[in-house]
Amino acid sequence: MGANTAKEHHLVPRYWLRAFAEDGHVLGRWRGGAEHRTPVRRAAVARHFNTDPLAEGERRVALETYLDRHVDGPCAPVLRALREGQWPLDGAQYAVALDALAWQVVRTQAFRSFDEQVGRHLFPVLWAQEAVGYCEERLGRPLSEAEHLEVFWTAVQMAPAPSLIADPRSALRAMIRAFERTRDLLAVTGRRLVVLRSAEPLLVLADSGVALRRNDGTFGLTPPLLPETIEVFAPLSPTCLLISTPRAHYRPDQGLTRKIAAKANAGAAAWCQDAVYRLPSMSWPAHLRLAGTPLEVRPPRLSAVPAQQSGPEPAHPEIRSGELRTLLEQLSHTPTDQHPFPATDGRRPA
């Protein structure tokens, strides 16, 4: 790991950004319209993004170290092979490419913003459920339907801000668990990877790296984040687009058309948190606009009916990697000198 890795964490790996660079620099455009030449080492970074705030020493950057060694290390040569025209990939390379896509979906500010917004919307409901259980425990009996609804809605209205009792490591756990879900979705039967190429630079790269396009052509963050029909657009270079899709309408023999490139660039503009990068010698795509604010999750419409019987508890996906299981255990264990935080991970539908 470089000396800078412990603090400045790349949301898009440096090996990926370099494909959009000239002389070690990319040209970034921000929401206000300003453009700056940015060195690759400073592009798409966030300070302490993957740091465990409750750990000490090397354990503080254990997740960033994992991404560096076990994700970016193996993925870099496979995506480079794709950019350079190697296709099809063998089974092992294909699996690594899916790893790269899945991690890129969840390791960004866009995903974390999604996770936090969902948490803010659902926290009052979880708080109210706890309030109902607390009342029943104190009374020593189940609440009547009328009492249940009265306590529930009163608690929804009086719920504190989630930040007051938030676990600062919940976003890191959510990222790991969402990787497993995303990876499983990308590997389902009927979904395939498609590589499209152009002779001239057409593609830009968001600080999210990838964009998720829905069946209706939108790029919103409204849950569920990953329906089976979702397409993942991943510009690997200004002339190479990797797509994970369940559809069969792409024609690699026709290459990367301007129409498909425009869709990918629209996704980059939608999914960026702060900036979109491109080759310094490449013109900004015509008609491409960055919205004034990042994507927002629409608040859900709430209704409440007392349950007749409890259903099964939601289960998290199995963590297959031993290293990831160890990381998740570290991020779930509260140090003895810290106050425990409420377990809210079950609410995260990522």
C-alpha positions as YAML, in Angstrom:
chain: A
units: angstrom
residues:
- id: 1
  name: MET
  ca: [0.00, 0.00, 0.00]
- id: 2
  name: GLY
  ca: [1.22, 3.52, -0.76]
- id: 3
  name: ALA
  ca: [1.74, 6.04, 2.01]
- id: 4
  name: ASN
  ca: [-1.34, 7.91, 0.86]
- id: 5
  name: THR
  ca: [-3.69, 4.92, 0.86]
- id: 6
  name: ALA
  ca: [-4.39, 5.06, 4.59]
- id: 7
  name: LYS
  ca: [-6.15, 8.43, 4.23]
- id: 8
  name: GLU
  ca: [-7.09, 9.02, 0.60]
- id: 9
  name: HIS
  ca: [-9.22, 6.14, -0.64]
- id: 10
  name: HIS
  ca: [-9.93, 5.74, -4.33]
- id: 11
  name: LEU
  ca: [-13.62, 5.32, -5.17]
- id: 12
  name: VAL
  ca: [-12.55, 4.29, -8.68]
- id: 13
  name: PRO
  ca: [-9.26, 2.34, -8.71]
- id: 14
  name: ARG
  ca: [-6.23, 4.13, -10.12]
- id: 15
  name: TYR
  ca: [-5.68, 1.42, -12.73]
- id: 16
  name: TRP
  ca: [-9.19, 2.17, -14.06]
- id: 17
  name: LEU
  ca: [-8.71, 5.95, -14.04]
- id: 18
  name: ARG
  ca: [-5.41, 5.70, -15.92]
- id: 19
  name: ALA
  ca: [-7.26, 4.51, -19.03]
- id: 20
  name: PHE
  ca: [-8.89, 7.98, -19.16]
- id: 21
  name: ALA
  ca: [-5.66, 9.88, -18.51]
- id: 22
  name: GLU
  ca: [-3.04, 11.63, -20.60]
- id: 23
  name: ASP
  ca: [0.31, 12.48, -19.03]
- id: 24
  name: GLY
  ca: [-1.01, 11.16, -15.73]
- id: 25
  name: HIS
  ca: [-3.98, 13.56, -15.66]
- id: 26
  name: VAL
  ca: [-7.72, 13.36, -16.32]
- id: 27
  name: LEU
  ca: [-9.98, 16.32, -17.03]
- id: 28
  name: GLY
  ca: [-12.75, 16.56, -14.44]
- id: 29
  name: ARG
  ca: [-16.01, 18.46, -14.75]
- id: 30
  name: TRP
  ca: [-17.94, 19.38, -11.59]
- id: 31
  name: ARG
  ca: [-21.63, 20.10, -11.16]
- id: 32
  name: GLY
  ca: [-21.16, 23.84, -11.30]
- id: 33
  name: GLY
  ca: [-19.54, 23.51, -14.73]
- id: 34
  name: ALA
  ca: [-15.95, 24.08, -13.63]
- id: 35
  name: GLU
  ca: [-13.29, 21.88, -15.22]
- id: 36
  name: HIS
  ca: [-9.88, 21.02, -13.79]
- id: 37
  name: ARG
  ca: [-6.98, 18.85, -14.92]
- id: 38
  name: THR
  ca: [-6.58, 16.38, -12.08]
- id: 39
  name: PRO
  ca: [-3.75, 13.92, -11.46]
- id: 40
  name: VAL
  ca: [-4.97, 10.35, -11.34]
- id: 41
  name: ARG
  ca: [-3.82, 10.00, -7.73]
- id: 42
  name: ARG
  ca: [-6.23, 12.82, -6.73]
- id: 43
  name: ALA
  ca: [-9.20, 11.85, -8.91]
- id: 44
  name: ALA
  ca: [-12.27, 10.10, -7.46]
- id: 45
  name: VAL
  ca: [-10.91, 9.95, -3.91]
- id: 46
  name: ALA
  ca: [-12.51, 10.48, -0.50]
- id: 47
  name: ARG
  ca: [-10.63, 10.91, 2.73]
- id: 48
  name: HIS
  ca: [-10.92, 7.96, 5.15]
- id: 49
  name: PHE
  ca: [-13.82, 6.57, 3.10]
- id: 50
  name: ASN
  ca: [-13.14, 2.94, 4.11]
- id: 51
  name: THR
  ca: [-11.51, 3.61, 7.47]
- id: 52
  name: ASP
  ca: [-12.78, 1.72, 10.52]
- id: 53
  name: PRO
  ca: [-13.19, 4.62, 12.98]
- id: 54
  name: LEU
  ca: [-13.21, 2.35, 16.04]
- id: 55
  name: ALA
  ca: [-10.04, 0.38, 15.23]
- id: 56
  name: GLU
  ca: [-6.37, 1.14, 15.80]
- id: 57
  name: GLY
  ca: [-3.23, 0.74, 13.70]
- id: 58
  name: GLU
  ca: [-3.42, -1.31, 10.51]
- id: 59
  name: ARG
  ca: [-6.88, -2.56, 11.43]
- id: 60
  name: ARG
  ca: [-8.20, 0.95, 10.74]
- id: 61
  name: VAL
  ca: [-7.48, 0.48, 7.04]
- id: 62
  name: ALA
  ca: [-8.18, -3.27, 6.85]
- id: 63
  name: LEU
  ca: [-11.00, -2.82, 4.31]
- id: 64
  name: GLU
  ca: [-8.93, -0.51, 2.10]
- id: 65
  name: THR
  ca: [-6.05, -2.99, 2.31]
- id: 66
  name: TYR
  ca: [-8.40, -5.80, 1.26]
- id: 67
  name: LEU
  ca: [-9.61, -3.81, -1.76]
- id: 68
  name: ASP
  ca: [-6.04, -3.03, -2.77]
- id: 69
  name: ARG
  ca: [-4.73, -6.59, -2.49]
- id: 70
  name: HIS
  ca: [-7.70, -8.85, -3.17]
- id: 71
  name: VAL
  ca: [-9.80, -6.74, -5.56]
- id: 72
  name: ASP
  ca: [-7.73, -4.20, -7.47]
- id: 73
  name: GLY
  ca: [-4.66, -6.44, -7.71]
- id: 74
  name: PRO
  ca: [-6.43, -9.36, -9.46]
- id: 75
  name: CYS
  ca: [-8.93, -7.18, -11.40]
- id: 76
  name: ALA
  ca: [-6.47, -4.77, -13.01]
- id: 77
  name: PRO
  ca: [-4.93, -7.25, -15.50]
- id: 78
  name: VAL
  ca: [-8.32, -8.70, -16.46]
- id: 79
  name: LEU
  ca: [-9.90, -5.33, -17.25]
- id: 80
  name: ARG
  ca: [-6.72, -4.32, -19.09]
- id: 81
  name: ALA
  ca: [-7.05, -7.46, -21.21]
- id: 82
  name: LEU
  ca: [-10.63, -6.47, -22.04]
- id: 83
  name: ARG
  ca: [-9.55, -2.95, -23.00]
- id: 84
  name: GLU
  ca: [-6.84, -4.38, -25.23]
- id: 85
  name: GLY
  ca: [-9.27, -6.60, -27.13]
- id: 86
  name: GLN
  ca: [-9.05, -10.00, -25.43]
- id: 87
  name: TRP
  ca: [-12.43, -11.68, -25.75]
- id: 88
  name: PRO
  ca: [-13.92, -14.00, -24.75]
- id: 89
  name: LEU
  ca: [-12.44, -14.36, -21.29]
- id: 90
  name: ASP
  ca: [-11.77, -17.75, -19.76]
- id: 91
  name: GLY
  ca: [-13.83, -18.86, -16.77]
- id: 92
  name: ALA
  ca: [-11.46, -17.53, -14.11]
- id: 93
  name: GLN
  ca: [-11.05, -14.18, -15.85]
- id: 94
  name: TYR
  ca: [-14.81, -13.86, -16.31]
- id: 95
  name: ALA
  ca: [-15.32, -14.42, -12.59]
- id: 96
  name: VAL
  ca: [-12.75, -11.72, -11.78]
- id: 97
  name: ALA
  ca: [-14.50, -9.30, -14.15]
- id: 98
  name: LEU
  ca: [-17.76, -9.89, -12.28]
- id: 99
  name: ASP
  ca: [-15.93, -9.21, -9.01]
- id: 100
  name: ALA
  ca: [-14.66, -5.91, -10.40]
- id: 101
  name: LEU
  ca: [-18.14, -4.82, -11.49]
- id: 102
  name: ALA
  ca: [-19.80, -5.86, -8.23]
- id: 103
  name: TRP
  ca: [-17.24, -4.06, -6.08]
- id: 104
  name: GLN
  ca: [-17.48, -0.96, -8.23]
- id: 105
  name: VAL
  ca: [-21.22, -0.78, -7.63]
- id: 106
  name: VAL
  ca: [-20.80, -0.70, -3.84]
- id: 107
  name: ARG
  ca: [-17.46, 1.03, -3.14]
- id: 108
  name: THR
  ca: [-18.58, 4.53, -4.15]
- id: 109
  name: GLN
  ca: [-20.17, 7.62, -2.67]
- id: 110
  name: ALA
  ca: [-23.24, 6.98, -4.82]
- id: 111
  name: PHE
  ca: [-23.92, 3.66, -3.11]
- id: 112
  name: ARG
  ca: [-23.15, 5.02, 0.35]
- id: 113
  name: SER
  ca: [-25.48, 7.93, -0.26]
- id: 114
  name: PHE
  ca: [-28.18, 5.45, -1.30]
- id: 115
  name: ASP
  ca: [-27.60, 3.42, 1.84]
- id: 116
  name: GLU
  ca: [-27.73, 6.48, 4.10]
- id: 117
  name: GLN
  ca: [-30.85, 7.88, 2.44]
- id: 118
  name: VAL
  ca: [-32.70, 4.58, 2.80]
- id: 119
  name: GLY
  ca: [-31.61, 4.50, 6.43]
- id: 120
  name: ARG
  ca: [-32.98, 7.99, 7.07]
- id: 121
  name: HIS
  ca: [-36.31, 7.09, 5.48]
- id: 122
  name: LEU
  ca: [-36.73, 3.80, 7.34]
- id: 123
  name: PHE
  ca: [-35.23, 4.69, 10.72]
- id: 124
  name: PRO
  ca: [-38.47, 6.18, 12.16]
- id: 125
  name: VAL
  ca: [-40.29, 2.93, 11.30]
- id: 126
  name: LEU
  ca: [-37.65, 0.81, 13.04]
- id: 127
  name: TRP
  ca: [-37.71, 3.15, 16.01]
- id: 128
  name: ALA
  ca: [-41.51, 2.81, 16.18]
- id: 129
  name: GLN
  ca: [-41.33, -0.99, 16.03]
- id: 130
  name: GLU
  ca: [-38.92, -0.93, 18.96]
- id: 131
  name: ALA
  ca: [-41.30, 1.38, 20.82]
- id: 132
  name: VAL
  ca: [-44.19, -1.04, 20.36]
- id: 133
  name: GLY
  ca: [-42.10, -3.91, 21.69]
- id: 134
  name: TYR
  ca: [-40.93, -1.81, 24.65]
- id: 135
  name: CYS
  ca: [-44.51, -0.92, 25.58]
- id: 136
  name: GLU
  ca: [-45.64, -4.53, 25.41]
- id: 137
  name: GLU
  ca: [-42.69, -5.60, 27.55]
- id: 138
  name: ARG
  ca: [-43.47, -2.96, 30.19]
- id: 139
  name: LEU
  ca: [-47.18, -3.79, 30.22]
- id: 140
  name: GLY
  ca: [-46.61, -7.53, 30.21]
- id: 141
  name: ARG
  ca: [-49.22, -8.08, 27.50]
- id: 142
  name: PRO
  ca: [-49.73, -7.57, 23.77]
- id: 143
  name: LEU
  ca: [-51.12, -4.21, 22.73]
- id: 144
  name: SER
  ca: [-54.57, -4.07, 21.21]
- id: 145
  name: GLU
  ca: [-54.75, -3.11, 17.56]
- id: 146
  name: ALA
  ca: [-55.75, 0.46, 18.43]
- id: 147
  name: GLU
  ca: [-52.97, 0.77, 21.04]
- id: 148
  name: HIS
  ca: [-50.44, -0.73, 18.65]
- id: 149
  name: LEU
  ca: [-51.21, 1.80, 15.93]
- id: 150
  name: GLU
  ca: [-51.30, 4.73, 18.38]
- id: 151
  name: VAL
  ca: [-47.90, 3.87, 19.85]
- id: 152
  name: PHE
  ca: [-46.45, 3.17, 16.41]
- id: 153
  name: TRP
  ca: [-47.46, 6.46, 14.78]
- id: 154
  name: THR
  ca: [-46.58, 8.51, 17.86]
- id: 155
  name: ALA
  ca: [-43.12, 6.97, 17.86]
- id: 156
  name: VAL
  ca: [-42.70, 7.60, 14.11]
- id: 157
  name: GLN
  ca: [-43.40, 11.27, 14.68]
- id: 158
  name: MET
  ca: [-41.11, 11.52, 17.72]
- id: 159
  name: ALA
  ca: [-38.18, 9.46, 16.41]
- id: 160
  name: PRO
  ca: [-34.78, 11.14, 16.89]
- id: 161
  name: ALA
  ca: [-32.41, 11.86, 14.03]
- id: 162
  name: PRO
  ca: [-30.68, 8.62, 12.97]
- id: 163
  name: SER
  ca: [-27.29, 10.30, 13.33]
- id: 164
  name: LEU
  ca: [-27.78, 10.58, 17.10]
- id: 165
  name: ILE
  ca: [-27.44, 6.83, 17.59]
- id: 166
  name: ALA
  ca: [-25.86, 5.76, 14.28]
- id: 167
  name: ASP
  ca: [-23.18, 3.11, 14.17]
- id: 168
  name: PRO
  ca: [-20.29, 4.71, 12.25]
- id: 169
  name: ARG
  ca: [-19.30, 1.33, 10.78]
- id: 170
  name: SER
  ca: [-22.71, 0.25, 9.48]
- id: 171
  name: ALA
  ca: [-21.97, 1.67, 6.01]
- id: 172
  name: LEU
  ca: [-18.82, -0.46, 5.76]
- id: 173
  name: ARG
  ca: [-20.74, -3.60, 6.71]
- id: 174
  name: ALA
  ca: [-23.48, -2.71, 4.24]
- id: 175
  name: MET
  ca: [-20.88, -2.39, 1.48]
- id: 176
  name: ILE
  ca: [-19.51, -5.88, 2.12]
- id: 177
  name: ARG
  ca: [-22.95, -7.48, 2.28]
- id: 178
  name: ALA
  ca: [-24.15, -5.61, -0.79]
- id: 179
  name: PHE
  ca: [-21.12, -6.87, -2.71]
- id: 180
  name: GLU
  ca: [-22.29, -10.45, -2.14]
- id: 181
  name: ARG
  ca: [-25.81, -9.65, -3.35]
- id: 182
  name: THR
  ca: [-24.54, -7.73, -6.36]
- id: 183
  name: ARG
  ca: [-22.05, -10.43, -7.31]
- id: 184
  name: ASP
  ca: [-24.77, -13.09, -7.13]
- id: 185
  name: LEU
  ca: [-27.07, -11.05, -9.36]
- id: 186
  name: LEU
  ca: [-24.36, -10.49, -11.98]
- id: 187
  name: ALA
  ca: [-23.71, -14.24, -12.14]
- id: 188
  name: VAL
  ca: [-27.29, -15.45, -12.66]
- id: 189
  name: THR
  ca: [-28.15, -17.60, -15.66]
- id: 190
  name: GLY
  ca: [-29.33, -15.48, -18.58]
- id: 191
  name: ARG
  ca: [-27.15, -12.48, -17.75]
- id: 192
  name: ARG
  ca: [-24.03, -11.88, -19.81]
- id: 193
  name: LEU
  ca: [-21.15, -9.49, -20.28]
- id: 194
  name: VAL
  ca: [-20.90, -7.56, -23.54]
- id: 195
  name: VAL
  ca: [-17.86, -5.57, -24.70]
- id: 196
  name: LEU
  ca: [-18.42, -2.77, -27.22]
- id: 197
  name: ARG
  ca: [-15.61, -0.77, -28.85]
- id: 198
  name: SER
  ca: [-15.29, 2.39, -30.90]
- id: 199
  name: ALA
  ca: [-12.49, 3.75, -33.07]
- id: 200
  name: GLU
  ca: [-12.63, 7.21, -31.43]
- id: 201
  name: PRO
  ca: [-13.00, 8.36, -27.82]
- id: 202
  name: LEU
  ca: [-16.69, 8.58, -26.92]
- id: 203
  name: LEU
  ca: [-16.96, 7.69, -23.23]
- id: 204
  name: VAL
  ca: [-16.58, 9.62, -19.99]
- id: 205
  name: LEU
  ca: [-16.08, 8.16, -16.51]
- id: 206
  name: ALA
  ca: [-18.01, 9.17, -13.40]
- id: 207
  name: ASP
  ca: [-16.48, 9.20, -9.93]
- id: 208
  name: SER
  ca: [-18.72, 6.17, -9.37]
- id: 209
  name: GLY
  ca: [-17.05, 4.23, -12.19]
- id: 210
  name: VAL
  ca: [-20.25, 2.43, -13.18]
- id: 211
  name: ALA
  ca: [-23.90, 3.33, -13.68]
- id: 212
  name: LEU
  ca: [-27.01, 1.20, -13.25]
- id: 213
  name: ARG
  ca: [-29.64, 1.61, -15.95]
- id: 214
  name: ARG
  ca: [-33.19, 0.44, -15.37]
- id: 215
  name: ASN
  ca: [-35.49, -1.20, -17.88]
- id: 216
  name: ASP
  ca: [-37.33, 2.10, -18.43]
- id: 217
  name: GLY
  ca: [-34.08, 3.86, -19.30]
- id: 218
  name: THR
  ca: [-33.74, 5.77, -16.02]
- id: 219
  name: PHE
  ca: [-30.76, 5.82, -13.71]
- id: 220
  name: GLY
  ca: [-32.54, 6.51, -10.39]
- id: 221
  name: LEU
  ca: [-31.62, 5.20, -6.96]
- id: 222
  name: THR
  ca: [-35.13, 4.14, -5.98]
- id: 223
  name: PRO
  ca: [-35.10, 0.68, -4.33]
- id: 224
  name: PRO
  ca: [-34.67, -2.06, -5.13]
- id: 225
  name: LEU
  ca: [-31.17, -1.09, -6.16]
- id: 226
  name: LEU
  ca: [-30.63, -4.21, -8.25]
- id: 227
  name: PRO
  ca: [-33.74, -5.63, -9.89]
- id: 228
  name: GLU
  ca: [-33.01, -8.53, -12.22]
- id: 229
  name: THR
  ca: [-33.55, -6.34, -15.29]
- id: 230
  name: ILE
  ca: [-30.85, -3.81, -14.35]
- id: 231
  name: GLU
  ca: [-27.99, -3.13, -16.74]
- id: 232
  name: VAL
  ca: [-24.55, -2.16, -15.44]
- id: 233
  name: PHE
  ca: [-22.61, 0.19, -17.70]
- id: 234
  name: ALA
  ca: [-18.86, 0.23, -17.06]
- id: 235
  name: PRO
  ca: [-16.70, 2.43, -19.32]
- id: 236
  name: LEU
  ca: [-13.28, 0.74, -19.23]
- id: 237
  name: SER
  ca: [-11.67, 3.37, -21.47]
- id: 238
  name: PRO
  ca: [-12.85, 6.20, -23.72]
- id: 239
  name: THR
  ca: [-13.29, 3.60, -26.49]
- id: 240
  name: CYS
  ca: [-14.34, 0.46, -24.57]
- id: 241
  name: LEU
  ca: [-17.65, -0.15, -22.78]
- id: 242
  name: LEU
  ca: [-18.37, -3.23, -20.66]
- id: 243
  name: ILE
  ca: [-22.05, -3.97, -20.03]
- id: 244
  name: SER
  ca: [-23.66, -6.56, -17.76]
- id: 245
  name: THR
  ca: [-27.12, -7.19, -19.18]
- id: 246
  name: PRO
  ca: [-29.94, -9.76, -19.24]
- id: 247
  name: ARG
  ca: [-30.91, -8.53, -22.71]
- id: 248
  name: ALA
  ca: [-29.72, -9.78, -26.10]
- id: 249
  name: HIS
  ca: [-30.08, -6.65, -28.24]
- id: 250
  name: TYR
  ca: [-26.43, -5.51, -28.17]
- id: 251
  name: ARG
  ca: [-24.41, -6.27, -31.28]
- id: 252
  name: PRO
  ca: [-20.66, -6.38, -30.57]
- id: 253
  name: ASP
  ca: [-20.05, -6.63, -34.34]
- id: 254
  name: GLN
  ca: [-21.58, -3.17, -34.71]
- id: 255
  name: GLY
  ca: [-19.29, -1.80, -32.03]
- id: 256
  name: LEU
  ca: [-19.88, 1.07, -29.65]
- id: 257
  name: THR
  ca: [-22.32, 3.33, -31.44]
- id: 258
  name: ARG
  ca: [-22.80, 6.99, -30.57]
- id: 259
  name: LYS
  ca: [-26.30, 6.16, -29.36]
- id: 260
  name: ILE
  ca: [-25.09, 3.55, -26.86]
- id: 261
  name: ALA
  ca: [-22.20, 5.81, -25.81]
- id: 262
  name: ALA
  ca: [-24.71, 8.58, -25.14]
- id: 263
  name: LYS
  ca: [-26.66, 6.23, -22.84]
- id: 264
  name: ALA
  ca: [-23.48, 5.28, -20.97]
- id: 265
  name: ASN
  ca: [-22.49, 8.94, -20.62]
- id: 266
  name: ALA
  ca: [-25.97, 9.83, -19.38]
- id: 267
  name: GLY
  ca: [-25.50, 7.14, -16.74]
- id: 268
  name: ALA
  ca: [-22.15, 8.60, -15.74]
- id: 269
  name: ALA
  ca: [-23.73, 12.04, -15.37]
- id: 270
  name: ALA
  ca: [-26.56, 10.59, -13.27]
- id: 271
  name: TRP
  ca: [-24.44, 8.37, -11.03]
- id: 272
  name: CYS
  ca: [-21.59, 10.76, -10.33]
- id: 273
  name: GLN
  ca: [-21.46, 12.23, -6.86]
- id: 274
  name: ASP
  ca: [-19.20, 15.20, -7.58]
- id: 275
  name: ALA
  ca: [-17.39, 14.92, -10.91]
- id: 276
  name: VAL
  ca: [-17.15, 13.23, -14.30]
- id: 277
  name: TYR
  ca: [-13.72, 12.61, -15.85]
- id: 278
  name: ARG
  ca: [-12.54, 12.33, -19.44]
- id: 279
  name: LEU
  ca: [-9.43, 12.37, -21.58]
- id: 280
  name: PRO
  ca: [-7.98, 15.92, -21.54]
- id: 281
  name: SER
  ca: [-7.90, 15.89, -25.36]
- id: 282
  name: MET
  ca: [-11.54, 14.75, -25.66]
- id: 283
  name: SER
  ca: [-14.39, 17.25, -26.03]
- id: 284
  name: TRP
  ca: [-17.24, 17.18, -23.55]
- id: 285
  name: PRO
  ca: [-20.07, 15.15, -25.15]
- id: 286
  name: ALA
  ca: [-22.72, 17.26, -26.81]
- id: 287
  name: HIS
  ca: [-26.00, 17.60, -24.92]
- id: 288
  name: LEU
  ca: [-24.61, 15.94, -21.76]
- id: 289
  name: ARG
  ca: [-25.57, 17.82, -18.61]
- id: 290
  name: LEU
  ca: [-24.78, 17.24, -14.94]
- id: 291
  name: ALA
  ca: [-27.72, 17.71, -12.59]
- id: 292
  name: GLY
  ca: [-27.38, 20.31, -9.85]
- id: 293
  name: THR
  ca: [-27.52, 17.66, -7.11]
- id: 294
  name: PRO
  ca: [-26.71, 13.92, -6.83]
- id: 295
  name: LEU
  ca: [-29.40, 11.26, -7.12]
- id: 296
  name: GLU
  ca: [-31.96, 11.09, -4.35]
- id: 297
  name: VAL
  ca: [-34.02, 8.18, -3.05]
- id: 298
  name: ARG
  ca: [-37.73, 8.95, -3.04]
- id: 299
  name: PRO
  ca: [-39.24, 8.67, 0.46]
- id: 300
  name: PRO
  ca: [-41.51, 5.62, 0.81]
- id: 301
  name: ARG
  ca: [-45.21, 5.96, 1.53]
- id: 302
  name: LEU
  ca: [-45.84, 4.49, 4.96]
- id: 303
  name: SER
  ca: [-48.85, 2.50, 6.11]
- id: 304
  name: ALA
  ca: [-49.20, 0.30, 9.17]
- id: 305
  name: VAL
  ca: [-51.34, -2.72, 9.95]
- id: 306
  name: PRO
  ca: [-50.62, -4.89, 13.00]
- id: 307
  name: ALA
  ca: [-49.14, -8.18, 11.84]
- id: 308
  name: GLN
  ca: [-51.15, -11.31, 12.55]
- id: 309
  name: GLN
  ca: [-47.98, -13.38, 12.80]
- id: 310
  name: SER
  ca: [-44.31, -12.74, 12.52]
- id: 311
  name: GLY
  ca: [-42.56, -13.77, 9.35]
- id: 312
  name: PRO
  ca: [-39.01, -15.08, 9.12]
- id: 313
  name: GLU
  ca: [-36.22, -12.69, 10.03]
- id: 314
  name: PRO
  ca: [-34.48, -11.24, 6.97]
- id: 315
  name: ALA
  ca: [-31.20, -13.01, 6.37]
- id: 316
  name: HIS
  ca: [-27.96, -11.54, 5.09]
- id: 317
  name: PRO
  ca: [-26.22, -13.31, 2.21]
- id: 318
  name: GLU
  ca: [-23.52, -15.81, 3.03]
- id: 319
  name: ILE
  ca: [-20.06, -14.24, 2.98]
- id: 320
  name: ARG
  ca: [-18.01, -16.74, 1.01]
- id: 321
  name: SER
  ca: [-14.57, -15.14, 1.35]
- id: 322
  name: GLY
  ca: [-12.73, -15.93, 4.57]
- id: 323
  name: GLU
  ca: [-10.98, -12.55, 4.45]
- id: 324
  name: LEU
  ca: [-14.32, -10.75, 4.07]
- id: 325
  name: ARG
  ca: [-15.84, -12.74, 6.93]
- id: 326
  name: THR
  ca: [-12.93, -11.66, 9.13]
- id: 327
  name: LEU
  ca: [-13.44, -8.05, 8.07]
- id: 328
  name: LEU
  ca: [-17.16, -8.22, 8.76]
- id: 329
  name: GLU
  ca: [-16.46, -9.67, 12.20]
- id: 330
  name: GLN
  ca: [-14.08, -6.79, 12.96]
- id: 331
  name: LEU
  ca: [-16.64, -4.23, 11.79]
- id: 332
  name: SER
  ca: [-19.39, -5.89, 13.87]
- id: 333
  name: HIS
  ca: [-17.42, -6.12, 17.13]
- id: 334
  name: THR
  ca: [-17.72, -3.12, 19.43]
- id: 335
  name: PRO
  ca: [-14.48, -2.33, 21.29]
- id: 336
  name: THR
  ca: [-14.80, -2.57, 25.07]
- id: 337
  name: ASP
  ca: [-14.27, 1.16, 25.53]
- id: 338
  name: GLN
  ca: [-17.11, 2.05, 23.12]
- id: 339
  name: HIS
  ca: [-20.85, 2.16, 23.66]
- id: 340
  name: PRO
  ca: [-22.71, -0.53, 21.70]
- id: 341
  name: PHE
  ca: [-24.81, 0.63, 18.78]
- id: 342
  name: PRO
  ca: [-28.28, -0.64, 17.86]
- id: 343
  name: ALA
  ca: [-28.25, -3.38, 15.22]
- id: 344
  name: THR
  ca: [-29.86, -1.71, 12.23]
- id: 345
  name: ASP
  ca: [-28.20, -3.58, 9.36]
- id: 346
  name: GLY
  ca: [-31.32, -5.62, 8.79]
- id: 347
  name: ARG
  ca: [-33.03, -2.56, 7.39]
- id: 348
  name: ARG
  ca: [-30.61, -2.15, 4.52]
- id: 349
  name: PRO
  ca: [-32.06, -3.49, 1.27]
- id: 350
  name: ALA
  ca: [-28.90, -2.88, -0.71]
...
